[in-house]
Amino acid sequence: MDRRAWDKLAPEFESSVYDIVATDTRGVLSDLVDHARPRRTRDTLIDLGCGIGTFVKAFGDRFAKVVALDFSPVMIERARERLADMKDVEWIVSDIPRAAESLSGRGDLVVCLNVITSTSAAKRAAIWDALREITRPGGHALVVVPALESAQMIAALDDRVSIGEGRAESHVETEGSAQKYFTRDELAEVVPAHGLEIVRIEQVHYPWSEELADGRPSGRRTPFDWAILARRPSAG
């Protein structure tokens, strides 16, 4: 999504944007944050693609400092307003690769939720590399990406969802907009290829109401994204 389109969604974010932090039905994200063992007295959280600050609001108080970044100035302004009472938050308007140099090695936990979805392999690689660069050696990265296994389940029920063929078989198109989706096996290769060690991969389930107006189909498990907790090696 380009910046202008993302800007326009800021005023109606809660009703128009799928937000895995708000819809995580099993507390998986909280569990993964706990697993990273943040130290409130010294650690820094960096949220890459923060939107209106949902993750920062939910978990920012577990850290000494928070850096929240989004390429939309309108999103950042809404986040500032919503979290005006939070101290020690640095708000940055920037795309992720461009911010990598100034934020290099600063993040004890670096979060990137449903951002690495471009159909361009080069753009995805740039974000993965920036994510690693921003994570301090020995620190953790928490990434959420759309699950292709879940999209296949949804596509069987909703003809608005189309899964590509051939080279684009992991590209999922919904109402004219295409995004990159990942399988668990692909993530097991992609994450280490960008210099991060996988700690855990989990399914983050969300309600059927996010996908189907009629709610949960009988006998179907709930849809999910993949959440990856990874670590940047101390020597890297």
Order of alpha helices (4+ residues) and beta strands (2+ residues): alpha-alpha-alpha-alpha-beta-alpha-beta-alpha-beta-alpha-beta-alpha-beta-alpha-beta-beta-beta-alpha-beta-beta
